[in-house]
Amino acid sequence: MAQRTLLLLLAAALTMIQTRADPPKAHVTRHPRPAEPPPSTGSNMVNIAVLVVLGAVIIIEAMVAFVLKSRRKIAILPGPAGTRGSSAS
């Protein structure tokens, strides 16, 4: 039973290889494609401007998050008596 299955799989694989090697020939007329116009530089400039603005926003957000985080650490640290963040009352 296993040998029969193996032979059937081998025959199917050989058939697939032969059909891929010799595809059916069909009469195809090829028409030359018209040349595509070059991409507009206006849309490229818009894409670059959007990316620059997005990058600037990301950098500004990172800086604001860093400053807020550092201020929070400063407020938590105990300081001398009478200053903000001191534990002495």
DSSP file (Angstrom, degrees, kcal/mol; ACC not computed):
  #  RESIDUE AA STRUCTURE BP1 BP2  ACC     N-H-->O    O-->H-N    N-H-->O    O-->H-N    TCO  KAPPA ALPHA  PHI   PSI    X-CA   Y-CA   Z-CA
    1    1 A M     >        0   0    0      0, 0.0     4,-2.1     0, 0.0     5,-0.2   0.000 360.0 360.0 360.0 -44.6    0.0    0.0    0.0
    2    2 A A  H  >  +     0   0    0      1,-0.2     4,-2.4     2,-0.2     5,-0.2   0.873 360.0  52.2 -67.0 -36.4    2.8    2.4    0.9
    3    3 A Q  H  > S+     0   0    0      2,-0.2     4,-2.5     1,-0.2    -1,-0.2   0.895 108.7  50.5 -66.3 -38.4    4.7    1.6   -2.3
    4    4 A R  H  > S+     0   0    0      2,-0.2     4,-2.4     1,-0.2    -2,-0.2   0.925 111.4  47.9 -65.2 -43.5    1.6    2.2   -4.4
    5    5 A T  H  X S+     0   0    0     -4,-2.1     4,-2.4     1,-0.2    -2,-0.2   0.910 111.9  50.2 -62.6 -42.1    1.1    5.6   -2.7
    6    6 A L  H  X S+     0   0    0     -4,-2.4     4,-2.4     1,-0.2    -2,-0.2   0.907 110.8  48.9 -63.0 -42.0    4.8    6.5   -3.2
    7    7 A L  H  X S+     0   0    0     -4,-2.5     4,-2.6     2,-0.2    -2,-0.2   0.893 110.8  50.5 -65.6 -39.0    4.6    5.5   -6.9
    8    8 A L  H  X S+     0   0    0     -4,-2.4     4,-2.4     2,-0.2    -2,-0.2   0.914 111.6  47.7 -65.1 -41.6    1.5    7.6   -7.4
    9    9 A L  H  X S+     0   0    0     -4,-2.4     4,-2.4     2,-0.2    -2,-0.2   0.907 112.4  49.5 -64.2 -40.8    3.1   10.6   -5.8
   10   10 A L  H  X S+     0   0    0     -4,-2.4     4,-2.5     2,-0.2    -2,-0.2   0.908 111.3  48.9 -64.2 -42.1    6.2   10.2   -7.9
   11   11 A A  H  X S+     0   0    0     -4,-2.6     4,-2.3     2,-0.2    -2,-0.2   0.902 111.5  49.5 -64.6 -40.5    4.1    9.9  -11.1
   12   12 A A  H  X S+     0   0    0     -4,-2.4     4,-2.3     2,-0.2    -2,-0.2   0.905 111.1  49.6 -65.2 -40.4    2.2   13.0  -10.1
   13   13 A A  H  X S+     0   0    0     -4,-2.4     4,-2.3     2,-0.2    -2,-0.2   0.915 111.2  48.8 -64.8 -42.4    5.4   14.9   -9.4
   14   14 A L  H  X S+     0   0    0     -4,-2.5     4,-2.4     1,-0.2    -1,-0.2   0.893 110.4  51.5 -64.6 -38.5    6.9   13.8  -12.8
   15   15 A T  H  X S+     0   0    0     -4,-2.3     4,-2.3     2,-0.2    -1,-0.2   0.914 110.3  48.9 -63.7 -41.9    3.8   14.9  -14.6
   16   16 A M  H  X S+     0   0    0     -4,-2.3     4,-1.9     1,-0.2    -2,-0.2   0.905 110.9  50.2 -64.5 -40.5    3.9   18.3  -12.9
   17   17 A I  H  X S+     0   0    0     -4,-2.3     4,-1.9     1,-0.2    -2,-0.2   0.913 111.6  48.3 -64.2 -42.0    7.6   18.8  -13.8
   18   18 A Q  H  X S+     0   0    0     -4,-2.4     4,-2.1     1,-0.2    -2,-0.2   0.898 110.8  49.9 -66.8 -40.1    6.9   17.8  -17.5
   19   19 A T  H  < S+     0   0    0     -4,-2.3    -1,-0.2     1,-0.2    -2,-0.2   0.844 112.0  48.5 -70.1 -30.5    4.0   20.2  -17.8
   20   20 A R  H  < S+     0   0    0     -4,-1.9    -1,-0.2    -5,-0.2    -2,-0.2   0.856 111.5  49.9 -73.8 -33.6    6.0   23.0  -16.3
   21   21 A A  H  < S+     0   0    0     -4,-1.9    -2,-0.2     1,-0.3    -1,-0.2   0.877 120.9  34.0 -71.8 -36.9    8.9   22.3  -18.7
   22   22 A D  S  < S-     0   0    0     -4,-2.1    -1,-0.3    -5,-0.1     3,-0.1  -0.713  79.4-173.9-120.0  79.1    6.7   22.2  -21.8
   23   23 A P        -     0   0    0      0, 0.0    -3,-0.1     0, 0.0     2,-0.1  -0.387  41.1 -88.4 -69.7 152.9    3.9   24.7  -21.3
   24   24 A P        -     0   0    0      0, 0.0     2,-0.5     0, 0.0    -5,-0.0  -0.361  43.0-123.4 -63.2 137.8    1.2   24.7  -24.0
   25   25 A K        +     0   0    0     -3,-0.1     2,-0.4    -2,-0.1    -3,-0.0  -0.706  33.8 178.5 -86.4 127.3    2.1   27.0  -26.9
   26   26 A A        -     0   0    0     -2,-0.5     2,-0.7     2,-0.0     0, 0.0  -0.949  36.1-107.9-126.9 148.8   -0.5   29.6  -27.7
   27   27 A H        +     0   0    0     -2,-0.4     2,-0.5     2,-0.0    -2,-0.0  -0.663  44.0 178.6 -78.6 114.6   -0.4   32.4  -30.3
   28   28 A V        -     0   0    0     -2,-0.7     2,-0.6     2,-0.0    -2,-0.0  -0.973  18.7-153.4-122.1 125.9    0.1   35.6  -28.4
   29   29 A T        -     0   0    0     -2,-0.5     2,-0.5     2,-0.0    -2,-0.0  -0.862  14.8-150.4 -97.0 129.1    0.5   38.9  -30.1
   30   30 A R        -     0   0    0     -2,-0.6    -2,-0.0     3,-0.0     0, 0.0  -0.859   7.0-162.5-104.1 128.1    2.4   41.4  -28.1
   31   31 A H        -     0   0    0     -2,-0.5     2,-0.1     1,-0.0    -2,-0.0  -0.895  29.9-109.5-105.2 136.2    1.7   45.1  -28.4
   32   32 A P        -     0   0    0      0, 0.0     3,-0.0     0, 0.0    -1,-0.0  -0.406  34.0-121.5 -65.3 138.1    4.4   47.5  -27.2
   33   33 A R        -     0   0    0     -2,-0.1     2,-0.1     1,-0.1     3,-0.1  -0.535  27.6-108.9 -76.8 143.6    3.3   49.3  -24.0
   34   34 A P        -     0   0    0      0, 0.0     2,-0.1     0, 0.0    -1,-0.1  -0.450  43.1 -95.6 -69.5 147.9    3.2   53.0  -24.1
   35   35 A A        -     0   0    0     -2,-0.1     0, 0.0     1,-0.1     0, 0.0  -0.420  40.0-122.7 -65.6 134.2    6.0   54.7  -22.1
   36   36 A E        -     0   0    0     -2,-0.1    -1,-0.1     1,-0.1    -3,-0.0  -0.558  27.1-111.9 -78.2 141.1    4.8   55.6  -18.7
   37   37 A P        -     0   0    0      0, 0.0     3,-0.1     0, 0.0    -1,-0.1  -0.397  39.7 -97.7 -68.6 150.0    5.1   59.3  -17.8
   38   38 A P        -     0   0    0      0, 0.0     3,-0.1     0, 0.0     0, 0.0  -0.347  49.2 -92.2 -65.0 149.5    7.7   60.1  -15.1
   39   39 A P        -     0   0    0      0, 0.0     2,-0.1     0, 0.0    -3,-0.0  -0.320  48.3-101.4 -63.2 145.7    6.3   60.5  -11.6
   40   40 A S     >  -     0   0    0      1,-0.1     4,-1.1    -3,-0.1     3,-0.1  -0.433  18.4-144.2 -71.0 139.5    5.4   64.1  -10.8
   41   41 A T  H  > S+     0   0    0      1,-0.2     4,-2.2     2,-0.2     5,-0.2   0.733  95.4  67.8 -75.2 -21.3    7.9   65.9   -8.6
   42   42 A G  H  > S+     0   0    0      1,-0.2     4,-2.0     2,-0.2    -1,-0.2   0.924 101.0  45.5 -64.2 -44.4    5.1   67.7   -6.8
   43   43 A S  H  > S+     0   0    0      1,-0.2     4,-2.2     2,-0.2    -1,-0.2   0.851 111.3  54.1 -69.6 -31.8    3.8   64.5   -5.2
   44   44 A N  H  X S+     0   0    0     -4,-1.1     4,-2.2     2,-0.2    -1,-0.2   0.910 108.7  48.7 -65.4 -40.8    7.4   63.5   -4.3
   45   45 A M  H  X S+     0   0    0     -4,-2.2     4,-2.5     2,-0.2    -2,-0.2   0.878 110.1  51.6 -66.8 -36.8    7.9   66.9   -2.5
   46   46 A V  H  X S+     0   0    0     -4,-2.0     4,-2.4     2,-0.2    -1,-0.2   0.920 109.6  50.0 -64.9 -42.8    4.7   66.5   -0.7
   47   47 A N  H  X S+     0   0    0     -4,-2.2     4,-2.2     1,-0.2    -2,-0.2   0.913 111.9  47.8 -61.6 -42.8    5.7   63.0    0.5
   48   48 A I  H  X S+     0   0    0     -4,-2.2     4,-2.4     2,-0.2    -1,-0.2   0.914 111.2  50.8 -65.3 -42.3    9.1   64.4    1.7
   49   49 A A  H  X S+     0   0    0     -4,-2.5     4,-2.4     1,-0.2    -2,-0.2   0.907 110.0  49.8 -62.7 -41.6    7.4   67.3    3.5
   50   50 A V  H  X S+     0   0    0     -4,-2.4     4,-2.5     1,-0.2    -1,-0.2   0.914 111.5  48.8 -63.5 -42.5    5.0   65.0    5.3
   51   51 A L  H  X S+     0   0    0     -4,-2.2     4,-2.4     2,-0.2    -2,-0.2   0.887 111.0  50.1 -65.2 -38.8    7.9   62.7    6.4
   52   52 A V  H  X S+     0   0    0     -4,-2.4     4,-2.4     2,-0.2    -2,-0.2   0.930 112.6  46.4 -65.6 -44.8    9.9   65.7    7.7
   53   53 A V  H  X S+     0   0    0     -4,-2.4     4,-2.4     2,-0.2    -2,-0.2   0.912 112.6  50.5 -64.1 -41.9    7.0   67.0    9.7
   54   54 A L  H  X S+     0   0    0     -4,-2.5     4,-2.2     1,-0.2    -1,-0.2   0.908 110.6  49.3 -62.4 -42.1    6.2   63.6   11.1
   55   55 A G  H  X S+     0   0    0     -4,-2.4     4,-2.3     2,-0.2    -1,-0.2   0.903 110.4  50.5 -63.2 -41.2    9.8   63.2   12.1
   56   56 A A  H  X S+     0   0    0     -4,-2.4     4,-2.5     1,-0.2    -2,-0.2   0.904 109.7  50.5 -64.2 -40.7    9.9   66.6   13.8
   57   57 A V  H  X S+     0   0    0     -4,-2.4     4,-2.5     2,-0.2    -1,-0.2   0.910 110.3  49.8 -63.6 -41.8    6.7   65.8   15.7
   58   58 A I  H  X S+     0   0    0     -4,-2.2     4,-2.1     2,-0.2    -2,-0.2   0.915 111.8  48.0 -63.4 -42.8    8.2   62.4   16.9
   59   59 A I  H  X S+     0   0    0     -4,-2.3     4,-2.2     2,-0.2    -2,-0.2   0.920 112.4  48.6 -64.8 -43.4   11.4   64.2   18.1
   60   60 A I  H  X S+     0   0    0     -4,-2.5     4,-2.5     1,-0.2    -2,-0.2   0.912 111.0  50.5 -63.9 -42.1    9.5   66.9   19.9
   61   61 A E  H  X S+     0   0    0     -4,-2.5     4,-2.4     1,-0.2    -1,-0.2   0.895 109.9  50.6 -62.6 -39.1    7.2   64.3   21.6
   62   62 A A  H  X S+     0   0    0     -4,-2.1     4,-2.1     2,-0.2    -1,-0.2   0.903 111.0  48.6 -65.1 -40.3   10.3   62.3   22.8
   63   63 A M  H  X S+     0   0    0     -4,-2.2     4,-2.4     2,-0.2    -2,-0.2   0.914 111.6  49.0 -66.3 -42.2   11.9   65.5   24.2
   64   64 A V  H  X S+     0   0    0     -4,-2.5     4,-2.6     1,-0.2     5,-0.2   0.916 111.5  49.6 -63.5 -42.9    8.7   66.5   26.1
   65   65 A A  H  X S+     0   0    0     -4,-2.4     4,-2.1     1,-0.2    -1,-0.2   0.896 111.2  49.9 -63.1 -39.3    8.4   63.0   27.5
   66   66 A F  H  X S+     0   0    0     -4,-2.1     4,-2.4     2,-0.2    -2,-0.2   0.919 111.8  47.4 -65.0 -43.7   12.0   63.0   28.6
   67   67 A V  H  X S+     0   0    0     -4,-2.4     4,-2.3     2,-0.2    -2,-0.2   0.921 112.9  48.3 -65.4 -43.8   11.6   66.4   30.3
   68   68 A L  H  X S+     0   0    0     -4,-2.6     4,-2.0     1,-0.2    -1,-0.2   0.894 112.0  49.9 -64.0 -38.5    8.4   65.4   32.1
   69   69 A K  H  X S+     0   0    0     -4,-2.1     4,-1.9    -5,-0.2    -1,-0.2   0.911 111.5  47.9 -66.2 -42.0   10.0   62.2   33.3
   70   70 A S  H  X S+     0   0    0     -4,-2.4     4,-1.9     1,-0.2    -2,-0.2   0.876 111.0  51.2 -68.7 -35.6   13.1   64.0   34.6
   71   71 A R  H  X S+     0   0    0     -4,-2.3     4,-2.2     2,-0.2    -1,-0.2   0.882 108.2  52.5 -66.4 -37.5   10.9   66.5   36.4
   72   72 A R  H  X S+     0   0    0     -4,-2.0     4,-1.4     1,-0.2    -2,-0.2   0.895 108.7  49.9 -65.4 -39.2    8.9   63.7   38.0
   73   73 A K  H  X S+     0   0    0     -4,-1.9     4,-1.6     1,-0.2    -1,-0.2   0.894 110.1  50.6 -65.4 -39.0   12.1   62.1   39.3
   74   74 A I  H  < S+     0   0    0     -4,-1.9    -2,-0.2     1,-0.2    -1,-0.2   0.893 109.2  51.1 -66.0 -39.5   13.3   65.5   40.7
   75   75 A A  H  < S+     0   0    0     -4,-2.2    -1,-0.2     1,-0.2    -2,-0.2   0.794 110.3  49.8 -69.5 -28.1    9.9   66.0   42.5
   76   76 A I  H  < S+     0   0    0     -4,-1.4    -1,-0.2    -5,-0.2    -2,-0.2   0.817  88.8  94.8 -81.0 -31.6   10.1   62.5   44.1
   77   77 A L  S  < S-     0   0    0     -4,-1.6     2,-0.2    -5,-0.1    -4,-0.0  -0.357  83.3-115.0 -64.1 136.0   13.6   62.8   45.4
   78   78 A P        -     0   0    0      0, 0.0     8,-0.2     0, 0.0    -1,-0.1  -0.497  40.2-176.7 -71.4 141.0   13.8   63.9   49.1
   79   79 A G        -     0   0    0      1,-0.2     8,-0.3     4,-0.2     9,-0.3  -0.575  35.9 -56.6-123.7-172.9   15.5   67.3   49.5
   80   80 A P  S >  S-     0   0    0      0, 0.0     3,-1.6     0, 0.0    -1,-0.2  -0.240  75.7 -76.1 -64.0 159.9   16.5   69.5   52.4
   81   81 A A  T 3  S+     0   0    0      1,-0.2     3,-0.1    -3,-0.1     8,-0.1  -0.280 118.3  27.4 -59.9 138.8   13.7   70.6   54.8
   82   82 A G  T 3  S+     0   0    0      6,-0.5     2,-0.3     1,-0.3    -1,-0.2   0.407  98.4 105.7  91.2  -1.9   11.4   73.2   53.5
   83   83 A T  S X  S-     0   0    0     -3,-1.6     3,-1.6     1,-0.1    -1,-0.3  -0.694  82.5 -84.1-107.2 164.3   11.8   72.4   49.8
   84   84 A R  T 3  S+     0   0    0     -2,-0.3     3,-0.1     1,-0.3    -1,-0.1  -0.407 114.1  24.5 -65.2 135.8    9.5   70.6   47.5
   85   85 A G  T 3  S+     0   0    0      1,-0.3    -1,-0.3    -2,-0.1     2,-0.2   0.446  87.0 138.1  90.3   0.4    9.6   66.9   47.7
   86   86 A S    <   -     0   0    0     -3,-1.6    -1,-0.3    -8,-0.2    -5,-0.1  -0.529  46.6-152.4 -81.0 148.3   11.0   66.8   51.3
   87   87 A S        +     0   0    0     -8,-0.3     2,-0.3    -2,-0.2    -1,-0.1   0.584  68.6  96.3 -93.3 -11.6    9.6   64.2   53.7
   88   88 A A              0   0    0     -9,-0.3    -6,-0.5     1,-0.1    -2,-0.1  -0.631 360.0 360.0 -82.3 135.4   10.3   66.4   56.8
   89   89 A S              0   0    0     -2,-0.3    -1,-0.1    -8,-0.1    -2,-0.0   0.349 360.0 360.0-124.2 360.0    7.4   68.4   58.1
